[in-house]
Amino acid sequence: MTGIEYLTDQDGNPRAVVLPIELWRRLLPREEASVEELTEAVEDYCLGKAMDEGRQTHLLSREEALELLKD
């Protein structure tokens, strides 16, 4: 469930992002939060999502990792 929507201009270029209020409140539980707090919250959220995805991915063997690095 992301529910994130992208608003585009008439040429299809992204112009804005709409976040569900549940996600917004998870990122910024305080209404008077600063821009710096928003930046940190978004970074923390993205890092957490990446770590969750990483846990669901199988680990490569040494040989597989070396082969991947060749590409």
C-alpha positions in Angstrom: 0.0 0.0 0.0 1.7 3.1 -1.1 -1.1 5.1 -2.6 1.4 7.7 -3.8 0.2 9.6 -6.8 2.3 11.7 -9.2 0.8 14.8 -10.7 2.0 15.7 -14.2 1.8 18.7 -16.4 0.1 18.6 -19.9 3.4 17.2 -21.4 3.5 14.3 -18.9 6.3 15.7 -16.8 6.1 15.0 -13.1 5.2 18.2 -11.2 4.1 17.0 -7.7 3.6 14.0 -5.5 0.5 13.3 -3.5 1.0 11.2 -0.3 -1.8 9.4 1.6 -2.4 11.1 4.9 -1.5 7.9 6.8 2.0 7.9 5.2 2.3 11.7 5.8 1.5 11.2 9.5 4.0 8.4 9.8 6.7 10.6 8.3 5.7 13.7 10.3 3.7 12.9 13.4 4.0 16.5 14.6 2.1 19.2 12.5 4.7 21.9 13.3 7.7 19.8 12.0 10.4 21.6 10.1 11.7 21.0 6.6 14.8 19.5 8.1 12.7 17.0 10.1 10.7 16.1 6.9 14.0 15.5 5.0 15.3 13.2 7.8 11.9 11.4 8.0 11.8 10.7 4.3 15.4 9.5 4.3 14.6 7.2 7.3 11.5 5.9 5.6 13.3 5.1 2.3 16.2 3.5 4.1 13.8 1.3 6.1 11.9 0.3 2.9 15.3 -0.6 1.2 16.3 -2.6 4.2 13.0 -4.5 4.2 13.4 -5.3 0.5 17.0 -6.4 1.2 15.8 -8.9 3.8 13.5 -10.5 1.3 16.3 -10.9 -1.3 18.5 -14.0 -1.2 22.1 -13.6 -0.5 24.5 -14.1 -3.4 27.4 -16.6 -3.1 30.9 -15.1 -3.5 31.0 -16.5 -7.1 27.6 -15.0 -8.0 28.6 -11.6 -6.5 31.9 -11.5 -8.4 30.0 -12.5 -11.6 27.5 -9.6 -11.0 30.4 -7.2 -10.5 31.8 -8.1 -13.9 28.7 -6.7 -15.6 
